[in-house]
């Protein structure tokens, strides 16, 4: 079983949603057979002889994952000494959605994640190893040939090691939020130091999803959610005071995000996780229920720039109502303390970012907080339902309209929005 840092970042592995919903009915690809795993098992399992049982099934309930389909593959293998070995893998496969396929042809997130596992993450781990710290950031990622157009990601399953997601509907409390920020600071520090030792990242990682090839998709997303989002603003207590400024901010938001997706070389920059929300975090507890380790998972939305992007995305989308605004400044201070600690450990040669500079970056990049509030936060706070899928953000089907209506009329979402709007407005996020 993985320790606090060794063998840490593993694949997503919650077979049942945090709210108890059953996995959705997803058709398993016909090409996903036991034969695909024969070569892998011969290479990775000592004394492997043959597969005796094979099962592939959906791993997550609808609404727990949007960018990809997560499958759990369970295998019983017979060894040459006549004993058996149980193996479990997590496999990401592409959505069978034309909009998603178009996005993938322009920006293959499977290629990005594969290269992160096999190229970049090992570099981060070596940086810590060079200073005497064994700190792993990822699951073991396996090579497997499939006929999938965009490839697949096959990872070791973390569930048998005792890791699980928190309840995204409740949001993360003070302790869990700090644990995520500590891990995020370790990642950011390594990513900054990696640039100093190996140079800038490949172009594929720099801008993330906000490239011109994806503008049509984002325009479609904006068009479909504007009206229901503004209706939500009107509906909350005191919301009328923010409708005008929120509408103006919404109209310029997309262009701002494209502009700010280009990093400023004069500022402190990191390789942002890009999709740091509660379902991309896994927690492990000891026998007494004490939090023991925290893992960030999924590397498909990577982008290079201000750490404010990850901080806005995570703190807006995934914290509990009680700490979301009340502890916001404290969370930035906690993150900064851990960032500086890890930069010093890694012997970062440049000027260390000050707390003031991180706060300034948060204000300058406030539009990322607004984007998270009307996007990932709305999805994170919505109970699982059969309409929850990628098409819900872009499509015009009855199911897509129902999904967006459910997100933005959700009382839980509106409760969070009620405290976020004045908070963001007071920090100039709508300007």
Helices and strands as residue ranges (DSSP letters): G 34-37, H 38-44, E 48-58, E 68-79, E 84-94, H 98-106, H 109-115, I 116-120, H 121-130, E 141-142, E 153-156, G 159-161, E 163-164, H 174-198, H 203-206, G 212-214, H 215-235, H 240-260, E 270-272, G 278-280, E 281-285, E 291-296, E 303-305, H 308-318, H 321-324, H 328-345, H 355-364, H 366-374, H 376-380, H 391-394, H 398-409, H 411-426
